Amino acid sequence: MADRGGHYLESGAYWLLYVVSVSGALLHWRLGNEVLAAACGATAVLSALLIGRGSFPFAAHPR
């Protein structure tokens, strides 16, 4: 995904993952399932780091 459109598509996918995982974490927490809430919370943190291009070696950097 070297072109700009691919970068925006990838970023949009990470944002969608973030929104779904945060809402899933809140829903599972409210329903009393702490294990799935923690898993969704960890996924939200991972997607936030990928959005911000944190220090992950496997994150694709645009050229």
matplotlib code that plots the C-alpha trace (Angstrom):
import matplotlib.pyplot as plt

x = [0.0, 2.5, 0.0, -1.9, -5.3, -3.9, -2.5, -5.9, -7.7, -5.3, -5.7, -9.5, -9.4, -7.3, -9.8, -12.7, -10.9, -10.4, -14.0, -15.4, -12.9, -13.6, -17.3, -16.9, -14.7, -17.4, -20.2, -18.4, -17.4, -21.0, -22.2, -19.7, -17.3, -14.0, -11.9, -13.4, -13.4, -9.7, -9.1, -11.1, -9.2, -5.9, -7.0, -8.0, -4.6, -2.9, -5.0, -4.4, -0.6, -1.0, -3.0, -0.2, 2.5, 4.0, 7.3, 6.1, 8.6, 5.8, 3.9, 4.1, 5.6, 4.6, 7.4]
y = [0.0, 2.6, 5.0, 7.6, 6.0, 2.8, 4.7, 6.3, 2.9, 1.3, 4.2, 4.0, 0.3, 1.0, 3.7, 1.2, -1.4, 1.2, 2.3, -1.3, -2.5, 0.4, -0.1, -3.8, -3.3, -1.0, -3.4, -6.5, -4.5, -3.5, -7.0, -8.3, -10.2, -8.8, -11.2, -10.1, -6.5, -6.7, -8.3, -5.6, -3.0, -4.4, -4.4, -0.8, 0.1, -1.8, -0.1, 3.3, 2.7, 1.6, 4.7, 6.9, 4.7, 3.8, 2.1, -1.2, -2.9, -4.5, -1.2, -0.2, 3.3, 5.3, 6.1]
z = [0.0, -1.1, -2.6, -0.5, -0.9, 0.6, 3.6, 4.2, 3.9, 6.4, 8.8, 8.5, 9.2, 12.4, 13.5, 12.9, 15.0, 17.7, 17.9, 17.9, 20.5, 22.9, 22.6, 23.1, 26.1, 27.7, 26.8, 28.2, 31.4, 31.9, 31.4, 34.0, 31.7, 32.7, 30.7, 27.3, 28.5, 29.1, 25.7, 23.9, 25.9, 24.9, 21.3, 21.6, 22.9, 20.1, 17.5, 19.0, 18.8, 15.2, 14.4, 16.0, 14.4, 17.8, 18.2, 16.7, 14.4, 12.3, 11.7, 8.1, 7.6, 4.6, 2.2]

ax = plt.figure().add_subplot(projection="3d")
ax.plot(x, y, z, "-o")
ax.set_aspect("equal")
plt.show()
